Amino acid sequence: MTSRNFTDRVFQFWEYRVSHGLLLIRSPQSAGEPTNVDIICAGVEYLAIPRFFRGIEIVGPTPAEIRSLEEILGKEISPEFVHIIASSGQRFPVVAASLKSETNELEIFENPLDDLML
């Protein structure tokens, strides 16, 4: 997995849709930032994240993190489905079929998850 680094932005747990396991973490545009940075996960099976992040880096899991998540979920997990959000010296796991990041100029209440629901 390639690390993705957004250490200069503030992010928020923006939305979760249970029906499709869709998660949106957003760093919204502001006077100093003309674009949103959205992190979108699909097929979320497990997450343990705070509401706010001050800078994040998306990294791969350690073997110990995978073992811990396998214990929690009671099954074997492929490392490709484990995404770690590192922020403020801590690591937060998200087990999901996919994770992508994108930059956009959507308005505050526009949501990229709506396009995934079609």
Sequence and secondary structure as in RCSB ss.txt:
>XXXX:A:sequence
MTSRNFTDRVFQFWEYRVSHGLLLIRSPQSAGEPTNVDIICAGVEYLAIPRFFRGIEIVGPTPAEIRSLEEILGK
EISPEFVHIIASSGQRFPVVAASLKSETNELEIFENPLDDLML
>XXXX:A:secstr
   EEEEEEEEEEEEEEGGGTEEEEEE   SS SSEEEEEEEEEEEE   SEEEEEEEE   HHHHHHHHHHHTS
   GGGEEEEEETTEEEEEEEEEEEEEEE   TT  THHHHT 
